[in-house]
Amino acid sequence: AAAIALSGAGEIQAPAAGAYGRSRTLWLLDAAAASQLPRALYPPASA
């Protein structure tokens, strides 16, 4: 569900797609859900 919501689905297809916070939105995912996220959503590596 998280991968679908964060990949541009609308709120009808994935209600979680409508989640947003005032200054940021924090998603807490388990390892199985996080492994399904597209690489484009990964944060940049820090030095």
Rosetta constraint file for C-alpha pairs under 8 A:
AtomPair CA 1 CA 5 HARMONIC 6.12 0.50
AtomPair CA 1 CA 14 HARMONIC 6.96 0.50
AtomPair CA 1 CA 16 HARMONIC 7.59 0.50
AtomPair CA 2 CA 6 HARMONIC 5.98 0.50
AtomPair CA 2 CA 16 HARMONIC 7.21 0.50
AtomPair CA 2 CA 33 HARMONIC 6.91 0.50
AtomPair CA 2 CA 37 HARMONIC 7.49 0.50
AtomPair CA 3 CA 7 HARMONIC 5.97 0.50
AtomPair CA 3 CA 33 HARMONIC 7.51 0.50
AtomPair CA 3 CA 34 HARMONIC 7.91 0.50
AtomPair CA 3 CA 36 HARMONIC 6.02 0.50
AtomPair CA 3 CA 37 HARMONIC 4.88 0.50
AtomPair CA 3 CA 38 HARMONIC 7.13 0.50
AtomPair CA 4 CA 8 HARMONIC 7.08 0.50
AtomPair CA 4 CA 9 HARMONIC 6.01 0.50
AtomPair CA 4 CA 14 HARMONIC 6.79 0.50
AtomPair CA 4 CA 17 HARMONIC 7.92 0.50
AtomPair CA 5 CA 9 HARMONIC 5.38 0.50
AtomPair CA 5 CA 10 HARMONIC 7.41 0.50
AtomPair CA 5 CA 11 HARMONIC 7.94 0.50
AtomPair CA 5 CA 14 HARMONIC 5.52 0.50
AtomPair CA 5 CA 15 HARMONIC 7.48 0.50
AtomPair CA 5 CA 16 HARMONIC 5.69 0.50
AtomPair CA 5 CA 17 HARMONIC 4.27 0.50
AtomPair CA 6 CA 17 HARMONIC 6.40 0.50
AtomPair CA 6 CA 37 HARMONIC 7.93 0.50
AtomPair CA 6 CA 41 HARMONIC 7.93 0.50
AtomPair CA 7 CA 38 HARMONIC 7.66 0.50
AtomPair CA 8 CA 17 HARMONIC 7.47 0.50
AtomPair CA 9 CA 13 HARMONIC 6.13 0.50
AtomPair CA 9 CA 14 HARMONIC 6.27 0.50
AtomPair CA 9 CA 17 HARMONIC 6.44 0.50
AtomPair CA 10 CA 14 HARMONIC 6.14 0.50
AtomPair CA 10 CA 15 HARMONIC 7.52 0.50
AtomPair CA 10 CA 17 HARMONIC 6.12 0.50
AtomPair CA 10 CA 18 HARMONIC 7.54 0.50
AtomPair CA 11 CA 15 HARMONIC 4.44 0.50
AtomPair CA 11 CA 16 HARMONIC 6.77 0.50
AtomPair CA 11 CA 17 HARMONIC 5.21 0.50
AtomPair CA 11 CA 18 HARMONIC 5.38 0.50
AtomPair CA 14 CA 18 HARMONIC 7.99 0.50
AtomPair CA 15 CA 19 HARMONIC 7.79 0.50
AtomPair CA 19 CA 25 HARMONIC 7.35 0.50
AtomPair CA 20 CA 24 HARMONIC 6.96 0.50
AtomPair CA 20 CA 25 HARMONIC 5.29 0.50
AtomPair CA 21 CA 25 HARMONIC 4.83 0.50
AtomPair CA 29 CA 33 HARMONIC 5.85 0.50
AtomPair CA 29 CA 34 HARMONIC 5.81 0.50
AtomPair CA 30 CA 34 HARMONIC 6.16 0.50
AtomPair CA 31 CA 35 HARMONIC 6.04 0.50
AtomPair CA 32 CA 36 HARMONIC 6.94 0.50
AtomPair CA 33 CA 37 HARMONIC 7.21 0.50
AtomPair CA 37 CA 41 HARMONIC 6.80 0.50
AtomPair CA 37 CA 42 HARMONIC 7.90 0.50
AtomPair CA 38 CA 42 HARMONIC 7.43 0.50
